[in-house]
Amino acid sequence: MKILKNNYTIAVVNLENRSIINIEPSAEMREHIGGAAVNALLMEKYSQHDPLVLGTGPLTGGFAPASCLMVASFCTQDPYTETKKICHVPVTIKSGPLLKLSGMDYVVFLGQAAKSLVIYIENGSIRMDLAENLEGLDIPGAVKQLKLKGMQEAALITGPDAKASQGHHTASTGVFGGFDRCGLAGNMAAKNIRAVVLGGGKKMAFAAEDLTAERVLTAKIQKQLPRNRFLTILGKLPDADGAKALAKKYFRHSHACYHCPVGCINFLRYPADTTHVSKGQESAQGVFVMDHDGFAALCHKRPKDAHILMGKAMALGLDPFVLSEEIDSNTPLDSAMTQLESIVKTKMPDRVKKIRYLNDGICAAVYHLFGGALPQIIPPQNKEIFGSWEERVAFAMIVGVCPIPLLGMQALSPLALLPFITRDHTSHEGLMRRLEKGIQLLLNR
């Protein structure tokens, strides 16, 4: 299969008049193979209209391991340089494949809707419905309502108070949370987008060689996985002993995104006698930990009940990292939960979210550029292409795979993924030039 495309399907949605048009990519867009690099060019093209761009890469939805990625790009205040910059938030689970299976590679949202909307993208079409039935509902409650309305798969969604308190909210992929620590939730709320529902409906072609290559590569990855799955990512984070101890105590199972053999999302059960469960989560009785860095920060403050507080924070669309700064370590759990309810409705200014640590080799501005919540795992030091943290994340955000396995698993590397992009070895040199150009585009904008 020839995955590299010289053309992309791009839909442009004007939220103010609720019109939708399709556009052709520019010559410069065709020079890039996709993902966040094309997102960045679309952001520049529509810079006068405050765009929000959702995009996929050439591997999104294919057989390459961890090919789940959708990238949400928007313009926000960089807290480290105090200038407006484009940020790219990785959105995982099934989001990327479902966007592509909806018949679109990119969707650009312009302006601001008059009222809160739910955007449905499926089967080659986009429709916008009022979000009145979601008003006041937390994320699990809103997801439940969306399912009653026919939602089959994934949604990118904000909490009920994101518009009133943008400085400490985070966008969530359904009830799983996410990697938004740089303002995606606030951007969606400012546009009056409560949720984007992705339904698929189309088909994608694939090559038999992809399936064979995936089996071989997956077997290599699985050999590198720890026996205790909660340590897959937490075990690689520095200064995370409290998080590892709490995860070990309450770990029930791991959850994987689309076509990922790693399964780094930990489901931690709540204590049997807990009454601190958000409405809509009673049957789940636990929390999905996908934001490993936020969980580790919360465990520093609350080593015994961080998972309960994180579950509540995720239900309300709160950033667990900011929550770790606001709640005192000695406050009883009942009082902490009450304080959390107060925080969600408090108007807080956007501010620098200072992280507890930053690994050597990771630039603070670049960390913020890619969502500000990805695990700080330095890739194995070797002579492989795109070997630094920032290059490897940028590569993943361009080709459409989750950055986390690329950071944490030695078997999954850029070189291992190149055959899924093209098996024409004569084109590898040109492909590498395009990838390098795209990476520089992201890091230097």
C-alpha positions in Angstrom: 0.0 0.0 0.0 1.2 3.5 -0.8 0.5 5.4 2.4 2.1 8.7 1.5 -0.5 11.0 0.1 0.0 13.9 -2.2 -3.5 15.2 -1.2 -5.4 15.5 2.0 -9.1 15.7 2.8 -9.5 19.0 4.7 -12.8 20.3 6.0 -13.2 23.9 7.3 -16.0 24.6 9.7 -17.1 28.2 10.4 -18.7 28.0 13.8 -20.2 31.5 13.6 -22.5 30.7 10.6 -22.2 26.9 10.9 -21.0 26.5 7.3 -18.7 23.8 6.1 -16.4 23.7 3.1 -13.7 21.4 1.8 -10.4 22.9 0.6 -7.4 21.7 -1.3 -4.0 21.5 0.5 -1.4 24.0 -0.6 1.8 22.9 -2.3 3.7 23.4 1.0 1.2 21.1 2.8 1.8 18.4 0.2 5.6 18.6 0.9 4.8 17.3 4.4 3.6 13.8 5.1 0.9 14.9 7.5 0.1 15.1 11.2 1.1 18.1 13.3 3.2 19.5 10.5 0.2 20.0 8.3 -1.8 21.2 11.3 0.8 23.9 11.8 0.5 25.1 8.2 -3.3 25.1 8.5 -3.0 27.2 11.7 -0.9 29.8 9.8 -3.3 29.8 6.8 -6.3 30.7 9.1 -4.4 32.6 11.8 -6.8 35.6 11.6 -9.7 33.4 12.6 -8.4 31.8 15.8 -8.4 28.2 14.3 -8.5 24.9 16.1 -7.2 22.0 13.9 -7.7 18.3 14.3 -5.4 16.2 12.1 -4.1 12.7 11.5 -0.8 11.3 10.1 0.0 8.8 7.4 0.1 5.9 9.9 -3.0 6.9 11.8 -5.5 4.0 11.7 -3.2 1.6 10.0 -1.4 -1.6 11.3 1.7 0.2 12.8 1.7 -0.3 16.6 0.2 2.5 18.5 -1.3 4.2 15.4 -4.1 5.8 17.4 -3.1 9.5 17.2 -5.1 12.5 16.4 -3.4 15.9 17.0 -5.3 19.0 18.2 -3.5 22.2 17.4 -4.3 25.7 18.5 -2.7 29.0 19.5 -2.1 29.8 23.1 0.2 31.9 25.4 3.5 30.2 25.8 4.2 30.5 29.6 8.0 30.3 29.1 8.4 32.9 26.4 5.2 35.0 27.0 4.4 35.0 23.3 1.6 33.4 21.3 2.6 30.1 20.0 1.0 27.0 18.4 0.6 24.0 20.7 -0.1 20.4 19.5 -1.9 18.1 22.0 -1.8 14.4 21.4 -5.2 12.8 21.5 -5.2 9.0 21.8 -7.6 6.0 22.4 -9.4 5.6 19.0 -9.6 9.3 18.1 -7.2 9.4 15.1 -8.5 6.2 13.4 -12.1 7.4 13.8 -11.4 10.8 12.4 -9.8 9.2 9.3 -12.5 6.6 9.1 -15.0 9.5 9.0 -13.5 10.4 5.6 -11.4 13.3 6.7 -7.7 13.8 7.4 -8.1 17.3 8.9 -10.9 19.4 10.3 -10.4 23.2 10.9 -12.7 25.0 13.3 -12.9 28.8 12.8 -14.4 31.5 15.0 -16.8 31.1 17.9 -20.3 29.4 18.0 -23.1 31.5 19.5 -24.1 28.6 21.8 -22.5 25.5 23.2 -22.2 22.8 20.5 -21.5 19.1 20.1 -19.7 18.5 16.8 -20.4 15.1 15.2 -17.9 13.9 12.5 -18.8 10.6 10.9 -19.4 8.9 7.6 -18.1 11.8 5.5 -20.2 14.5 7.1 -20.1 17.0 9.9 -23.1 18.2 11.9 -23.5 20.5 14.8 -26.1 20.1 17.5 -26.8 22.3 20.6 -25.2 20.9 23.7 -28.1 21.9 26.0 -28.7 18.4 27.3 -25.0 18.4 28.5 -25.3 21.6 30.6 -24.0 21.1 34.1 -23.0 17.5 33.6 -19.6 16.2 34.5 -17.6 14.3 31.9 -19.0 10.8 32.7 -22.5 12.1 32.8 -22.0 13.9 29.5 -20.5 10.8 27.9 -23.5 8.8 29.1 -25.9 11.3 27.5 -23.9 11.3 24.2 -24.2 7.5 24.1 -28.0 7.8 24.6 -27.9 10.2 21.5 -26.2 7.5 19.5 -22.5 8.0 20.1 -20.7 4.7 19.4 -17.1 5.5 19.9 -14.8 8.3 21.0 -15.3 11.9 22.0 -13.0 14.8 22.8 -14.8 16.6 25.6 -14.4 19.3 28.3 -15.8 19.6 31.8 -18.9 21.7 32.5 -17.1 24.8 33.8 -14.2 25.0 31.4 -15.3 28.3 29.9 -15.5 30.0 33.3 -12.2 28.7 34.6 -9.9 27.9 31.7 -6.7 28.2 33.6 -6.9 24.8 35.2 -9.1 22.7 33.0 -8.0 19.9 30.6 -9.7 18.3 27.6 -10.5 14.6 28.0 -10.8 11.7 25.5 -14.1 10.3 26.8 -13.6 9.3 30.5 -9.9 8.5 30.0 -8.4 11.9 30.5 -5.7 13.1 28.3 -2.4 15.1 27.8 -3.8 18.6 27.7 -1.9 20.9 30.1 -1.5 23.8 27.7 -5.0 25.1 27.1 -6.9 22.9 24.7 -9.9 22.7 27.0 -10.0 26.5 27.3 -9.7 26.9 23.5 -12.6 24.5 23.0 -14.7 26.3 25.6 -13.9 29.7 24.1 -15.2 28.4 20.8 -18.3 27.0 22.5 -17.4 23.4 21.6 -18.4 21.1 24.5 -17.5 17.9 22.6 -16.3 16.5 19.3 -17.8 13.1 18.7 -16.0 10.8 16.2 -18.0 8.1 14.6 -16.0 6.6 11.7 -18.2 5.0 9.0 -15.8 4.7 6.1 -13.2 2.1 5.2 -9.4 2.2 4.9 -7.2 0.0 2.6 -4.2 -1.9 4.0 -1.5 -4.2 2.7 -0.9 -7.8 3.9 2.7 -6.8 4.4 1.6 -4.4 7.1 -0.1 -7.1 9.1 3.0 -9.4 9.0 5.3 -6.6 9.9 3.0 -5.6 12.8 3.1 -9.1 14.2 6.9 -9.2 14.2 7.3 -5.8 15.8 4.6 -6.4 18.4 6.3 -9.6 19.5 9.5 -7.6 20.0 7.7 -5.0 22.0 5.9 -7.5 24.2 9.2 -9.1 25.2 10.2 -5.7 26.7 7.1 -5.2 28.8 7.4 -5.6 32.6 5.5 -8.3 34.3 3.8 -5.6 36.4 2.0 -3.6 33.7 1.5 -0.6 36.0 5.3 -0.1 35.8 5.3 0.1 32.0 5.5 3.9 32.1 5.4 4.7 35.9 8.5 2.5 36.3 10.4 4.7 33.9 9.5 8.1 35.5 12.0 9.6 37.9 10.7 10.7 41.3 7.6 8.6 41.1 7.9 6.1 44.0 4.6 7.2 45.6 2.8 6.7 42.3 4.3 3.3 41.8 3.3 2.2 45.3 -0.3 3.4 45.0 -0.6 1.9 41.6 0.7 -1.5 42.9 -1.9 -1.4 45.7 -4.9 -0.6 43.5 -4.0 -1.8 40.0 -6.7 -4.0 38.4 -5.8 -4.1 34.7 -4.2 -2.1 31.9 -6.0 -0.6 28.9 -4.6 0.0 25.5 -5.3 2.5 22.8 -6.1 1.5 19.2 -3.6 -1.1 17.9 -1.2 -0.7 20.8 0.6 -3.7 22.4 1.9 -1.6 25.3 -1.4 -0.9 27.2 0.1 1.8 29.4 -3.2 3.1 30.8 -3.7 1.8 34.3 -7.1 1.2 35.7 -6.9 1.7 39.5 -9.9 0.5 41.6 -11.2 2.5 44.5 -11.3 1.1 48.0 -14.4 -1.0 48.5 -15.8 1.3 51.2 -15.2 4.6 49.4 -18.2 7.0 48.9 -16.1 9.5 46.9 -17.3 8.5 43.5 -18.5 10.9 40.9 -22.1 10.5 39.6 -22.0 8.3 36.5 -18.9 6.5 37.8 -20.5 4.3 40.4 -20.3 1.1 38.3 -16.8 1.7 37.2 -15.5 2.1 40.8 -12.1 3.2 39.6 -10.1 5.6 37.5 -8.1 5.3 34.3 -4.6 6.7 34.7 -3.4 7.9 31.4 -1.8 11.2 32.5 1.1 9.5 34.3 3.0 12.7 35.1 -0.1 14.3 36.6 -0.8 11.2 38.7 2.8 11.2 40.0 2.5 14.9 40.9 -0.8 14.2 42.8 0.8 11.2 44.6 3.5 13.5 45.9 0.9 15.4 47.8 -1.6 12.6 48.4 0.2 9.3 48.5 -2.8 7.4 49.9 -5.8 8.8 48.0 -4.4 10.4 44.9 -6.3 8.0 42.6 -9.7 9.0 44.2 -9.0 12.7 43.8 -7.7 12.1 40.3 -11.0 10.3 39.4 -13.0 13.3 40.6 -10.7 15.8 38.9 -11.0 13.9 35.6 -14.8 13.8 35.9 -14.9 17.6 36.3 -12.3 18.2 33.6 -9.7 19.5 36.0 -5.9 19.2 35.4 -4.6 16.8 38.1 -1.3 18.6 38.1 -2.8 21.9 39.0 -5.0 20.1 41.6 -1.8 18.8 43.2 -0.7 22.4 43.7 -4.0 23.6 45.2 -4.9 20.8 47.7 -3.0 20.5 50.9 -1.4 17.2 51.8 -2.9 17.1 55.3 -6.5 18.0 54.3 -8.9 15.1 55.1 -10.3 13.4 52.0 -13.9 14.7 52.6 -12.5 18.3 52.8 -10.3 17.8 49.8 -13.2 16.7 47.7 -15.2 19.7 48.8 -12.3 22.0 48.0 -12.1 20.4 44.6 -15.7 21.2 43.9 -14.9 24.8 44.8 -11.8 25.0 42.6 -13.7 23.9 39.5 -16.0 26.9 39.6 -13.3 29.4 40.6 -12.0 31.9 38.0 -8.3 31.3 37.8 -6.0 33.1 35.4 -3.9 31.3 32.9 -0.5 30.9 34.6 2.8 29.1 34.3 2.2 25.5 35.4 5.6 24.9 36.9 6.4 21.2 36.8 8.1 19.5 39.7 11.1 18.5 37.6 12.2 18.5 34.0 14.6 15.8 32.8 17.9 16.9 31.3 17.5 17.0 27.6 13.9 18.3 27.6 13.3 21.9 26.9 10.5 23.4 28.9 9.1 25.4 26.0 9.1 22.2 23.8 7.5 20.2 26.6 4.7 22.8 26.7 4.5 22.8 22.9 3.4 19.1 22.8 0.7 19.4 25.5 2.8 19.7 28.6 1.7 16.3 30.0 3.6 13.6 28.1 5.9 11.3 30.2 9.4 12.7 30.6 11.1 9.5 29.4 14.4 10.0 27.6 14.7 7.5 24.7 17.5 5.0 24.8 20.8 6.7 23.9 21.9 5.3 20.6 22.7 6.4 17.0 19.1 6.0 15.9 17.5 8.8 13.9 15.4 11.3 15.8 16.9 10.1 19.1 16.1 13.1 21.4 12.9 13.5 23.4 11.7 16.4 21.3 12.6 14.9 17.9 11.0 11.6 18.8 7.8 13.2 20.0 7.7 15.5 16.9 8.2 12.4 14.7 5.2 10.6 16.4 3.0 13.7 16.1 3.7 13.9 12.3 3.3 10.2 11.4 0.3 9.6 13.7 1.4 7.2 16.4 1.3 7.7 20.2 4.5 9.3 21.4 4.6 7.3 24.6 5.6 3.9 23.3 8.2 5.6 21.1 9.7 7.1 24.2 9.4 4.1 26.5 9.9 1.0 24.3 13.3 0.4 22.6 11.8 -2.0 20.0 9.5 0.7 18.7 11.5 3.4 17.0 11.4 5.7 14.0 13.4 3.2 11.9 11.0 0.4 12.9 8.1 2.4 11.7 9.5 3.6 8.3 8.4 0.4 6.5 4.8 1.1 7.5 5.1 4.5 5.7 6.6 3.2 2.5 8.5 0.0 1.5 10.0 1.6 -1.5 13.6 1.9 -0.3 14.5 4.3 -3.1 12.1 6.8 -1.6 13.6 6.6 1.9 16.0 9.4 1.4 13.3 11.8 0.2 11.0 10.6 3.1 13.7 11.4 5.6 14.1 14.9 4.2 10.4 15.5 4.5 10.3 14.2 8.1 13.3 16.3 9.1 11.6 19.4 7.5 8.4 18.7 9.4 10.2 18.2 12.7 12.0 21.5 12.3 8.8 23.2 11.3 7.2 22.1 14.6 10.2 22.9 16.8 11.1 26.2 15.3 7.6 27.8 15.0 
